[in-house]
Amino acid sequence: MSTSETARAVRFDRYGSADELYVTSIPMPEPGEGEVVVAVKAAGINPGEAAIRRGDLDARFPATFPSGEGSDLAGVVTAVGAGVTDFAVGDEVLGFAWNRASHATHVAVPVTQLIAKPAELSWEVAGALYVVACTAYAAVRAAAVAPGETVAVSAAAGGVGTLVVQLLALRGVRMLGIASPANDAWLTEHGAVPVPYGDDPADLGDLQDRLRAAAPEGIDAFIDLFGPQYVQLAVDLGIPRDRIETIAAFEKARELGTKAEGSTDASTREVLAEMAGLVAGGSISIPIVAAYPLDEVADAFRRLEQRHTRGKIVLIP
């Protein structure tokens, strides 16, 4: 590979809004031992990446500037490092980068973070798979749900929520899907009982009463995909704290003694392959609501941060 080749990647130089994002030229990545270089065909964007860029997670996930971003990716192998036998140039793969680098045209990735892309998956779906799939898997596992139980899910129609609902449906669980009324039809179609959060998802109002009315026999577990107010709500509902899981409110979970497991707790090739197989086989689906060129990354995040999308937004480098 010629050292004169360059790639393009998303960067930000300080914490702030989506306005801080820009795309710049970088040296073409070179594969280290056990790595391959992937020409990225699609890369999902996620709320956690927006939170890191705003500085909301500085204590937990500090950024070093200039910072790249992005975990999800799918693409084609263009170079192979020493010791690699799993993949060859030309192979189609999907997986994840843990060094905030997937929002780019090319990225070097350890083979332990990649699987072969099933032919049944579009590039957009394959590139959006990792974070939502592994997070949903971890959340459902942490809540320890069993067939016949009743589980409430906040942000049930978001990127992770759409997968959590589908995984719970496969387990024969009765679901209370907390979302805006615009998502009632989708939730009902996927086996959930819609429970509107009200005019503002941050203001729970009488949501507790609506949840109790929807499940007079009680709620066995709660999966929070939005924020701390829902962890508190779950405790107020009397749900056992070891059956309350959040992917979004780490400090509140520590304060109340609930669970807080996310994608890093299920980031294995085995879990990724299992989830990719479920999507490829049609057992679950990942809705793609929009695809943006890499140069429009700021617009993509502005849309994401409105928190009203059902499904995934992806970048197409």
C-alpha positions in Angstrom: 0.0 0.0 0.0 1.4 3.4 -1.0 2.1 5.7 2.0 1.0 8.6 -0.2 -2.6 7.3 -0.1 -5.0 9.1 2.3 -8.3 8.3 3.9 -11.0 10.7 5.2 -12.3 10.7 8.7 -14.7 12.6 11.1 -13.0 14.7 13.7 -13.9 17.2 16.5 -11.4 19.4 18.3 -13.4 20.3 21.4 -16.5 19.3 23.3 -19.7 20.8 21.9 -22.6 20.5 19.6 -22.7 18.7 16.2 -21.3 21.9 14.7 -17.9 20.8 16.0 -17.8 17.8 13.6 -15.8 18.0 10.4 -14.3 15.6 7.9 -10.6 15.8 7.1 -7.9 13.8 5.3 -5.7 11.4 7.3 -2.9 9.0 6.5 -4.2 5.7 5.1 -4.4 3.3 8.0 -1.9 0.4 8.0 -2.8 -2.9 9.5 -0.9 -4.0 12.6 -0.3 -7.5 13.7 -3.7 -9.2 13.9 -5.5 -6.4 12.1 -7.0 -5.7 8.7 -7.9 -2.5 7.0 -11.5 -2.1 6.1 -12.9 0.2 3.4 -16.0 1.3 5.2 -19.3 0.9 3.3 -21.6 2.0 6.1 -21.2 3.1 9.8 -24.0 3.6 12.2 -24.2 6.6 14.6 -25.3 6.3 18.2 -26.5 8.5 21.1 -23.4 7.5 23.1 -21.1 9.1 20.5 -23.1 12.3 20.7 -22.8 12.2 24.5 -19.0 11.7 24.3 -18.7 14.6 21.8 -20.7 16.9 24.0 -18.5 16.0 27.0 -21.4 14.5 28.9 -19.3 11.3 29.6 -15.9 13.0 30.1 -15.5 11.4 33.5 -16.1 7.9 32.1 -15.0 8.2 28.5 -12.7 11.2 28.1 -11.8 12.4 24.6 -8.2 13.2 23.4 -8.3 16.0 20.8 -8.5 16.0 17.9 -10.9 13.0 18.4 -12.3 10.6 15.9 -15.6 8.9 16.6 -17.6 5.8 15.7 -17.8 2.1 16.6 -20.2 0.5 14.1 -18.8 -0.5 10.7 -19.3 -2.8 7.7 -17.1 -2.9 4.6 -14.5 -4.7 2.5 -11.0 -5.8 3.6 -8.4 -3.9 1.7 -5.2 -4.9 3.5 -4.2 -7.7 5.9 -1.7 -7.5 8.8 0.8 -10.1 10.0 -0.6 -13.2 11.5 -4.1 -12.8 10.1 -5.7 -16.0 8.7 -9.4 -15.2 9.4 -9.9 -12.8 6.5 -8.4 -12.0 3.1 -8.4 -8.9 0.8 -11.9 -8.6 -0.7 -13.8 -10.2 2.2 -17.0 -8.5 3.3 -17.1 -7.9 7.1 -18.9 -6.2 9.9 -17.9 -5.4 13.4 -16.7 -2.6 15.6 -13.8 -0.3 16.3 -13.0 0.5 19.9 -10.7 3.4 19.1 -13.4 5.9 17.9 -12.5 5.5 14.3 -15.3 3.9 12.2 -16.7 7.2 10.9 -14.2 7.2 8.1 -13.5 5.9 4.7 -10.9 3.4 6.0 -10.1 1.9 9.4 -7.7 -0.6 10.9 -9.5 -3.2 13.0 -8.4 -6.2 15.0 -9.8 -9.4 13.5 -11.2 -10.3 16.9 -13.7 -7.4 16.4 -15.0 -8.6 13.0 -17.2 -11.3 11.6 -18.0 -12.2 8.0 -21.0 -10.2 6.8 -24.0 -12.4 6.0 -25.0 -12.0 2.3 -28.6 -11.3 3.4 -27.7 -8.1 5.1 -27.5 -4.8 3.3 -24.5 -2.6 3.9 -26.6 -0.1 5.8 -28.0 -2.8 8.2 -24.6 -4.5 8.6 -23.0 -1.2 9.3 -25.6 -0.3 12.0 -25.5 -3.7 13.7 -22.9 -3.7 16.4 -23.9 -1.1 19.1 -27.6 -1.7 19.0 -27.4 -5.4 18.7 -24.9 -6.0 21.4 -26.5 -3.4 23.7 -29.9 -4.9 23.2 -28.5 -8.4 23.9 -26.8 -7.2 27.1 -29.9 -5.4 28.3 -32.2 -8.3 27.9 -29.7 -10.6 29.5 -29.2 -8.3 32.4 -33.0 -8.1 33.1 -33.1 -11.9 33.3 -36.4 -12.1 31.7 -38.4 -15.3 31.5 -41.4 -16.4 29.3 -44.7 -15.0 30.7 -43.1 -12.2 32.7 -44.0 -8.5 32.2 -41.2 -6.1 31.3 -41.4 -2.4 30.8 -39.1 -0.7 28.3 -38.4 3.0 28.1 -37.5 4.5 24.7 -38.9 1.3 23.2 -39.0 2.5 19.7 -35.5 3.9 19.5 -32.4 2.4 17.9 -31.7 -0.1 20.7 -35.4 -0.2 21.8 -36.6 -1.7 18.5 -34.2 -4.6 19.0 -35.0 -5.0 22.7 -38.7 -5.3 21.9 -38.0 -7.9 19.2 -35.7 -9.9 21.4 -38.3 -9.9 24.2 -41.0 -11.0 21.8 -38.9 -14.0 20.8 -38.7 -14.9 24.5 -42.5 -14.8 25.0 -42.4 -11.8 27.3 -45.3 -9.4 27.8 -43.9 -6.0 27.0 -45.0 -2.5 28.0 -43.4 -0.2 25.4 -42.9 3.4 26.6 -42.7 5.7 23.6 -44.5 8.5 21.9 -48.0 7.8 20.5 -46.6 8.0 17.0 -45.0 4.6 17.7 -48.1 2.8 18.9 -48.7 0.9 15.7 -45.2 -0.3 15.4 -45.1 -1.4 19.1 -48.4 -3.2 18.7 -47.3 -5.0 15.6 -44.3 -6.3 17.4 -46.2 -7.6 20.4 -45.8 -4.7 22.9 -48.5 -2.8 24.8 -47.9 0.9 23.9 -47.7 3.2 27.0 -47.2 6.8 26.0 -44.7 8.8 28.1 -46.6 12.0 27.7 -45.7 15.3 26.0 -42.1 15.2 27.2 -40.1 12.0 27.8 -38.1 13.8 30.5 -41.3 14.6 32.5 -42.8 11.4 33.6 -46.0 13.0 34.9 -48.6 10.2 35.5 -46.6 7.6 33.6 -46.4 5.5 36.8 -50.2 5.3 36.9 -50.4 4.3 33.2 -47.9 1.6 33.7 -49.8 0.2 36.7 -53.0 0.3 34.8 -51.4 -1.6 31.9 -50.1 -4.3 34.2 -52.3 -4.5 37.3 -50.7 -7.9 38.1 -47.3 -6.1 38.5 -44.2 -5.5 36.4 -41.3 -8.0 36.8 -38.5 -6.1 35.2 -37.6 -2.8 33.7 -35.2 -2.0 30.9 -34.3 1.7 30.6 -32.9 3.0 27.4 -33.4 6.7 28.0 -32.2 8.2 31.3 -32.1 8.3 35.1 -35.7 9.4 35.6 -36.8 6.0 34.4 -34.5 4.1 36.7 -36.0 6.0 39.6 -39.5 5.3 38.2 -38.7 1.5 38.1 -37.7 1.6 41.8 -40.8 3.6 42.7 -42.9 0.9 40.9 -41.4 -1.6 43.4 -39.5 -3.6 40.8 -36.6 -5.6 42.4 -33.4 -3.6 41.8 -31.6 -6.6 40.4 -34.3 -6.7 37.7 -33.8 -3.1 36.7 -31.3 -2.5 33.9 -30.2 0.8 32.3 -27.9 1.5 29.3 -28.0 5.2 29.8 -27.9 6.2 33.5 -24.7 4.9 35.0 -24.6 7.2 38.0 -28.2 6.6 38.9 -27.6 2.9 38.7 -24.7 3.2 41.1 -26.8 5.3 43.4 -29.8 3.0 43.5 -28.0 -0.3 43.1 -29.5 -1.4 39.8 -27.8 -2.9 36.8 -26.1 -0.9 34.0 -24.8 -3.2 31.3 -24.3 -2.1 27.8 -22.6 -3.0 24.5 -19.1 -3.5 26.1 -20.6 -6.3 28.3 -21.6 -8.3 25.2 -18.9 -7.2 22.7 -17.8 -10.7 21.5 -17.7 -12.2 18.1 -20.1 -14.9 19.3 -22.8 -12.4 20.4 -22.3 -10.4 17.2 -22.6 -13.5 15.0 -25.7 -14.6 16.9 -27.4 -11.2 16.5 -26.3 -11.0 12.8 -27.8 -14.4 12.2 -31.1 -13.4 13.8 -31.3 -10.4 11.5 -30.1 -12.3 8.4 -32.7 -15.0 9.1 -35.5 -12.5 9.5 -36.2 -13.2 13.1 -35.5 -9.6 14.0 -35.0 -6.5 11.9 -33.0 -3.3 12.2 -35.0 -0.4 10.7 -32.8 2.1 8.8 -34.5 5.5 9.0 -31.8 7.6 7.1 -28.4 7.3 5.4 -26.1 10.4 5.1 -22.9 10.9 3.2 -19.9 11.2 5.5 -19.6 14.9 4.7 -23.1 15.4 6.2 -22.2 13.8 9.6 -23.2 17.0 11.5 -26.7 16.8 10.0 -27.0 13.1 10.8 -26.2 13.8 14.4 -28.6 16.7 14.6 -31.3 14.4 13.5 -30.2 11.7 15.9 -30.1 14.1 18.9 -33.8 15.0 18.4 -34.4 11.6 19.9 -37.4 10.9 17.8 -36.1 8.4 15.3 -37.4 4.8 15.2 -34.4 2.7 14.1 -30.9 3.6 12.9 -29.2 6.4 11.1 -26.0 5.5 9.1 -23.2 7.2 7.4 -22.1 6.2 3.9 -18.4 7.1 3.5 
